[in-house]
Every structure is written in C-alpha cells, then in structure tokens.
Amino acid sequence: MAQCSNCRTKLGCGCQRKTASDGRSVCVTCAAKYEYELSLNNRNKLIQPNPTKFTDEPVIQKVSVRLSDV
C-alpha cells in the first residue's frame, strides 16, 4: 500500500493519490499545498546569491579631475 510523501497517510486506491511535479505520490488533500511548497523551494534556490561572485576586498576606483572642472 502506498503512502503520501507529505503526510504519510496510507493511500488505498488510485483516486486518493496524485503524482506531484517532482514525481512523488501525494494524497489529493496534500497535493495543492505540496506543489506550492515545491514552487517556493525552487524559487528560493534561484534567488540564492553566488558566494564566489562577491569578495570582501575593497574596490578602488580611479578618479580623474581636470583643474578646469574645479
């Protein structure tokens, strides 16, 4: 007998289960909430900054000023 991947309820027949977008079997009661949580997790993974992209080194910029501008 199958179990819901979300709430662990035993799923007796096919009308009680749905296949989520990640391929897991969930009960019809949990399906919408489970899909919503999957979308949030996927969105959060996309938003995570790349730690190798940023450094703690100060940025030194060259500034040129002409005397006529002062």
Backbone as CSV, one residue per row, in Angstrom:
resi,resn,N_x,N_y,N_z,CA_x,CA_y,CA_z,C_x,C_y,C_z
1,MET,0.837,-1.169,0.000,0.000,0.000,0.000,0.893,1.248,0.000
2,ALA,0.584,2.205,-0.848,1.388,3.425,-0.980,1.106,4.402,0.158
3,GLN,2.063,5.300,0.364,1.920,6.346,1.377,2.093,7.706,0.730
4,CYS,1.417,8.698,1.312,1.596,10.078,0.877,2.985,10.535,1.302
5,SER,3.734,11.128,0.385,5.080,11.607,0.694,5.066,12.800,1.635
6,ASN,3.929,13.462,1.733,3.835,14.664,2.548,3.339,14.382,3.965
7,CYS,2.205,13.680,4.097,1.604,13.477,5.426,1.672,12.032,5.907
8,ARG,2.176,11.126,5.092,2.354,9.705,5.421,1.032,8.940,5.587
9,THR,-0.056,9.472,5.070,-1.331,8.762,5.089,-1.275,7.608,4.106
10,LYS,-1.851,6.466,4.472,-1.889,5.315,3.568,-2.900,5.590,2.459
11,LEU,-2.473,5.334,1.241,-3.317,5.568,0.073,-3.818,4.229,-0.447
12,GLY,-5.111,4.005,-0.325,-5.683,2.716,-0.691,-5.883,2.547,-2.185
13,CYS,-6.592,3.468,-2.800,-6.876,3.321,-4.232,-6.303,4.497,-5.009
14,GLY,-6.355,4.394,-6.307,-5.776,5.412,-7.176,-6.456,6.755,-7.098
15,CYS,-7.733,6.789,-6.682,-8.437,8.070,-6.606,-7.965,8.909,-5.415
16,GLN,-7.217,8.321,-4.506,-6.718,9.044,-3.339,-5.340,9.647,-3.567
17,ARG,-4.684,9.312,-4.653,-3.315,9.787,-4.858,-3.183,10.604,-6.134
18,LYS,-2.218,11.502,-6.091,-1.836,12.305,-7.249,-0.331,12.249,-7.368
19,THR,0.167,12.396,-8.564,1.606,12.449,-8.773,2.010,13.912,-8.853
20,ALA,2.894,14.324,-7.954,3.358,15.709,-7.912,4.351,15.957,-9.044
21,SER,4.705,17.217,-9.251,5.603,17.571,-10.355,7.015,17.014,-10.167
22,ASP,7.356,16.630,-8.939,8.668,16.013,-8.714,8.611,14.492,-8.792
23,GLY,7.431,13.934,-9.122,7.291,12.503,-9.318,6.830,11.726,-8.095
24,ARG,6.690,12.378,-6.966,6.263,11.683,-5.747,4.751,11.536,-5.696
25,SER,4.292,10.483,-5.015,2.855,10.260,-4.822,2.405,10.975,-3.563
26,VAL,1.424,11.844,-3.709,0.844,12.556,-2.573,-0.659,12.360,-2.600
27,CYS,-1.299,12.503,-1.431,-2.750,12.347,-1.385,-3.414,13.597,-1.964
28,VAL,-4.655,13.456,-2.384,-5.364,14.576,-3.004,-5.536,15.734,-2.027
29,THR,-5.556,15.454,-0.729,-5.687,16.501,0.275,-4.426,17.360,0.330
30,CYS,-3.269,16.769,0.184,-1.983,17.474,0.290,-1.478,18.024,-1.041
31,ALA,-2.047,17.636,-2.153,-1.468,17.917,-3.472,-1.216,19.404,-3.710
32,ALA,-2.192,20.260,-3.469,-2.039,21.692,-3.749,-0.977,22.313,-2.845
33,LYS,-1.012,21.981,-1.566,-0.043,22.525,-0.619,1.368,22.035,-0.962
34,TYR,1.492,20.773,-1.323,2.791,20.192,-1.661,3.385,20.883,-2.893
35,GLU,2.576,21.088,-3.918,3.048,21.763,-5.129,3.470,23.205,-4.827
36,TYR,2.715,23.878,-3.964,3.051,25.249,-3.586,4.399,25.293,-2.873
37,GLU,4.627,24.361,-1.945,5.901,24.307,-1.230,7.064,23.985,-2.174
38,LEU,6.819,23.121,-3.150,7.854,22.827,-4.152,8.229,24.086,-4.932
39,SER,7.219,24.856,-5.330,7.495,26.067,-6.101,8.261,27.082,-5.264
40,LEU,7.956,27.190,-3.960,8.698,28.102,-3.087,10.141,27.656,-2.941
41,ASN,10.359,26.366,-2.762,11.722,25.847,-2.627,12.525,26.089,-3.894
42,ASN,11.904,25.877,-5.052,12.597,26.094,-6.318,12.915,27.574,-6.514
43,ARG,11.985,28.443,-6.125,12.201,29.880,-6.256,13.329,30.331,-5.331
44,ASN,13.377,29.810,-4.113,14.425,30.180,-3.170,15.797,29.726,-3.651
45,LYS,15.860,28.590,-4.315,17.137,28.115,-4.853,17.643,29.043,-5.949
46,LEU,16.724,29.623,-6.719,17.123,30.527,-7.791,17.596,31.874,-7.260
47,ILE,17.088,32.288,-6.103,17.403,33.596,-5.550,18.715,33.597,-4.777
48,GLN,19.193,32.456,-4.329,20.405,32.368,-3.510,21.574,33.032,-4.227
49,PRO,22.292,33.953,-3.542,23.444,34.592,-4.187,24.608,33.620,-4.335
50,ASN,25.427,33.881,-5.306,26.611,33.066,-5.541,27.731,33.584,-4.643
51,PRO,28.167,32.807,-3.635,29.171,33.311,-2.698,30.530,33.557,-3.335
52,THR,30.830,32.933,-4.443,32.130,33.145,-5.082,32.141,34.418,-5.922
53,LYS,30.969,34.961,-6.197,30.881,36.147,-7.036,31.284,37.410,-6.271
54,PHE,31.019,37.439,-4.970,31.297,38.605,-4.167,32.565,38.397,-3.342
55,THR,33.347,39.436,-3.200,34.555,39.356,-2.389,34.519,40.442,-1.322
56,ASP,35.341,40.293,-0.309,35.422,41.280,0.756,36.495,42.334,0.481
57,GLU,37.137,42.231,-0.650,38.195,43.172,-0.988,37.591,44.530,-1.346
58,PRO,38.208,45.614,-0.881,37.677,46.941,-1.220,37.867,47.236,-2.709
59,VAL,36.971,47.994,-3.230,37.041,48.368,-4.638,37.702,49.737,-4.725
60,ILE,38.751,49.836,-5.499,39.467,51.094,-5.675,39.145,51.609,-7.067
61,GLN,38.603,52.807,-7.092,38.257,53.409,-8.364,39.184,54.581,-8.635
62,LYS,39.582,54.714,-9.874,40.416,55.845,-10.257,39.503,57.009,-10.615
63,VAL,39.828,58.158,-10.085,39.051,59.354,-10.365,39.990,60.373,-10.985
64,SER,39.574,60.888,-12.080,40.400,61.929,-12.704,39.627,63.234,-12.684
65,VAL,40.299,64.281,-12.271,39.689,65.605,-12.194,40.579,66.565,-12.957
66,ARG,39.961,67.319,-13.813,40.706,68.346,-14.524,40.644,69.641,-13.714
67,LEU,41.685,70.395,-13.739,41.723,71.646,-12.998,40.660,72.622,-13.467
68,SER,40.304,72.550,-14.715,39.269,73.453,-15.227,37.886,73.132,-14.658
69,ASP,37.699,71.887,-14.139,36.415,71.498,-13.550,36.255,71.982,-12.110
70,VAL,37.353,72.349,-11.462,37.321,72.722,-10.058,36.935,74.137,-9.855
